[in-house]
Amino acid sequence: MPRIPGADRDRVDPSIEKAFAAQEKTWGSVLAPYPLYARRPTIFRAVQGMWAGLAQSGLIDRGLVALINRRVASLNGCVF
């Protein structure tokens, strides 16, 4: 159980709820750290922006982006 509870899903910004729904569709559930990020919408959007920037920049090889993703997931305690 996390020390800090995630955001109440009934009270999040509609854009955050849309991101949660997309994660559920892709992964079967909302990814572990995102409800925590959603407690502060600016942080949530910054995390999304980081991943979008990595994906769209073309400066980092896609394989390396995948490794970065796994490492960040590991640091966040995500089971991926």
C-alpha positions in Angstrom: 0.0 0.0 0.0 1.4 3.4 -1.0 2.2 5.9 1.8 0.5 8.6 -0.1 -2.9 7.8 -1.6 -3.6 8.6 -5.2 -6.0 11.1 -6.4 -9.7 10.4 -6.1 -10.6 9.3 -9.6 -14.1 10.9 -9.3 -12.6 14.3 -8.8 -9.7 14.4 -11.3 -9.6 16.8 -14.3 -11.3 15.3 -17.4 -8.0 15.2 -19.3 -6.5 13.1 -16.5 -9.5 10.8 -16.5 -9.1 10.4 -20.3 -5.4 9.4 -19.8 -6.5 6.9 -17.1 -9.1 5.4 -19.4 -6.4 5.1 -22.2 -4.0 3.3 -19.7 -6.8 0.9 -18.8 -7.5 0.2 -22.4 -3.8 -0.4 -23.2 -2.6 -2.1 -20.0 -5.8 -3.3 -18.2 -5.4 -0.8 -15.3 -4.1 2.6 -14.5 -0.3 2.4 -14.2 0.9 2.5 -10.5 2.4 6.0 -10.2 -0.1 7.9 -12.2 -2.8 8.3 -9.5 -0.1 9.8 -7.3 1.0 12.2 -10.1 -2.7 13.1 -10.6 -2.8 14.6 -7.1 -1.0 17.5 -8.8 -2.3 18.0 -12.4 0.8 20.1 -13.4 3.1 17.2 -12.4 0.8 14.7 -14.2 1.1 16.8 -17.4 4.8 17.1 -17.0 5.3 13.4 -16.8 3.1 12.9 -19.9 5.1 15.6 -21.6 8.4 13.9 -20.8 7.3 10.6 -22.4 5.7 12.4 -25.4 9.0 14.4 -25.8 11.1 11.2 -25.8 8.8 9.5 -28.3 8.6 12.5 -30.7 12.1 14.0 -30.5 13.7 11.4 -32.7 16.9 12.2 -30.8 16.9 9.0 -28.8 16.7 5.6 -30.4 13.4 3.9 -29.7 15.1 0.9 -28.1 16.8 3.2 -25.7 13.5 5.0 -24.9 12.1 1.6 -24.0 15.1 1.0 -21.7 14.6 4.4 -20.1 10.9 3.6 -19.6 11.7 0.3 -17.9 14.3 2.0 -15.6 11.9 4.8 -14.6 9.2 2.1 -14.0 11.6 0.2 -11.8 12.5 3.3 -9.8 8.8 4.0 -9.3 8.2 0.4 -8.0 6.2 -0.5 -11.1 6.1 -4.2 -11.9 7.0 -3.6 -15.6 
